[in-house]
Structure formats: C-alpha cells, structure tokens
C-alpha cells in the first residue's frame, strides 16, 4: 500500500499524549515543564505499556515505559500498579496511618497519584480490588516496620519493584475463586515485562531500570550542540557486569548453560524482568500451579515446558539498578524508551533530533553522505529537502511522535524518507514484527530556569 502523508500522520499520531505541568501546583514550582509520549505498535496487540503520574502526597513526578514479552499481561499489570507501590514506599509514616485509618473506617481515601493517561491506556477494572488488597498489605507492613526515618528515594524504588514482583508471584500461587481473575493473575505471572522508571523531584532525578528499556538525558552544550548522557544500563548479554552477576549467583557447573546465544538459559533476552515465573519458581511449584490452574493455562504450551538446564532457580530478578543524577540548567530533556527505539537509533542522534525539535533550531550539519558517490542532482535534492524541512518547521506537535517518525522513516542520509515511512507503516501485522519492535517513548522537558534557581539556593 502507498500511504498518503495524512494517512501516515494519522497512524503516527493515534497514541500521542502531551501534558503540560501547571506552573504552580500549589506545593512547589516544578522542574518539569511537561512531557510528550507516544507508542507505535508492531505486535497486535501491542506488548509495550507506558505510565505517567504526579505524586500527590509527596513531591515529584513518576514516568515509566514497560516492554512486555510472552504477551502484554505482565506489562499491563506493572504499568497500573508499580507507581502505587513507589508512592506508598515514599510516604511518611503519618500519611500511611491516615490512609489505613480511612480504609478501616470506610472514609474516602487521600488520593495518592494523579494519573496522566491517554484514552487508549487501559486499566483493568476487574482486578482493582485484588490489586488494592495487595497494596494495602504492603502499607500495613510499612506501618508496622516504622523506623521513623525518612525514606531514601533509591531504597523506595528498589523496595517497590521487588515487592510488586513478589506480589505478582504470590497472587498467582494463591489463585482466585473468580475464574476470570484466576486466569488473569496466572497470565500476568507467566508473561514478563521490563521497566524503566524516572522519579523527578526538584533537581533530583532517579532512574530505576530492570531489563533493556533505556533512559537518556539530552544535554545542550555551550556551543548549542546536543549530547546524550546514559542514565541506565541494559540488563542483557551485551552487559558484561550483568553476565558476571548472573554467573556469580549460580554454581560453577552451570556456567556454560546460563547464557546461550546471548539469552538467559538460551531463552530470555532481558536478564532482569517482572513476572516470568518460569525463570523464578521451582519446577515443583510450576507444575503444581499449572496443574491446578484453569484449562486455558494447560492448553498454553509455554506454561508447560520447563527451561533447559533448570537447576538452581531463581535465574531472574526484578530488582532495578538505580541511577541518581542532579539536574543542571544544561540538562534540557529526558527520553525514556523501550528497546524498539534503541534498536533503530543511536542515542547521539536521539539527543540531536529531540534537541533540535524542542528548540526549533536546526544546527546545520555539513551534508554528510558517508562515502556514497553523490551526483550533483542528488546533492541538489538533499539541499532542497533540507530547505523544505526547515520551512515546514515541524509537522509534529509532539516530540515523541517526531522521534518515532525518524526511527521508522530515516534513510541513510539521516532524513525522513516519506516512501520508506509509508512502506514501514503499511506492513501487515504478521510482517511488521519482523522489521521492527513496538516503540514506546516518553520525552520529559525540564525547566532550566527553575533548575538554575534550585542550584542557586543550594
């Protein structure tokens, strides 16, 4: 199919969402101006999820991308639940008590999060009671454990990730009398998801990452050019430290079978993830749960098979790696994205494309044709295209959409080629997956003036 530019735009813009932070949210002037987010599916249904919320009882904003595998159930559950676990982990003891007393006496609860959602961002109503009960058990334990110390953000993030993963596992083991819910909790636990989450509070930016989605900071240098700073590390076979960590956790006799063909036990690309109980539970537990589970679970080949060389589980953890960065005025934006973006683009190009988009200036690079023999006619074409690109300023109102357009439509000269874009977007579902992955992007724009003022106070 040949798609017209308006058709291409309607596909690219279908899931875009933007949020501008109100200048005074009643508590503090925010270091975040706002964010743009978007998703482009390759799988049907898409296995990526995204979330964004403002913490109402503490300061700060949470943003995250989640890349599911073996279905979207786990990514869906993590996208709706993780921020509550983080927010609860950050709450002071008094607030936790207030919330618990309100539940006890049937009063209205203090809202914990203000969600910023696209209408397509689904929330599972059926499971909300189950999810609430697990969360309540967690805050009750936090109340009992009260140490009187204020929670460190890093600790809170790690605890929330681990606790949610633990709850996903427990809910699947306990099951549910409601057959729909029973099947849901099992699907969540047997599928998996990575998570890359940012918490921004004033000049404190924390990124908690589990798996191979990434966070990257866009920095504007003094000469106006753009550079990228990594704020996460991929947990996969390309990360030597990660391979070493996995090897350290298992006996020497398993060294050869732990990582095969760059996958965990020869099967899983990310070395850390939520769910994926096939890599966490003992064989006995897996068999017991599958056998007593609903018929749909039994019919699923994936749940029945046991990974090869499965001797000393767990092989997988959801514990995140947390990186803290103090924001500076030259830090202009943060990009969180699933690996569908990073497979197609280098972070340096991402920094430049988003940076130019946000400032509306093209830093005119000399035309690079990377060793190609170029005729005068082609050179003329490239220059005309460049002029057109500047004159149309930017057809996208959303930085994430602008980035997806480049990720999918870039040609070898680094410019968006409409024909290529049209081809890539008109691929039938079963083929699309062979050419690209789901792409989910959140671009967070920082307020340099506020960050500068914070710095001066310090």
Buried (B, 14 or more C-beta within 10 A) or exposed (E): EEBEEEBBBEBBBBBBBBBEBEEEBEEEBBBBBBBBBBBBBBBEEBBBBBBBBBBBBBBBBBBBBBBBBBBBBBBBBBBBBBBBBBBBBBBBBEBBBBBBEEEEEEEEEEEBBEBBBBEEBBEBEEBEEBBBEBBBEBBEEBBEEEEEEEBBBBEBBBBBBBBBBEBBBEBBBEBBEBEEBBBBBBBBBBBBBBBBBBBBBBBBBBBBBBBBBBBBBBBBEEEEEBBBBEBBBBBBBEBEEBBEBBBEEBEEEBEEBBBBEEBBBBBBBBBBBBBBBBBBBEEEBBEEBBEEBBEEBEEBEEBBEEBEBBEEBBBBBBBBBBBBBEBBBBBBBBBBBBBBBBEBBEBEBBBBBBBBBBEEEEEEEEEEEEEEEBEEEEEEEBEEBBEEBEEEEBBBEBBBBBBBBBBBBBEEBBBBBBEEBBBBBBBEEEEBBEEBBBBBBBBBBBBBEBBBBBEEEE
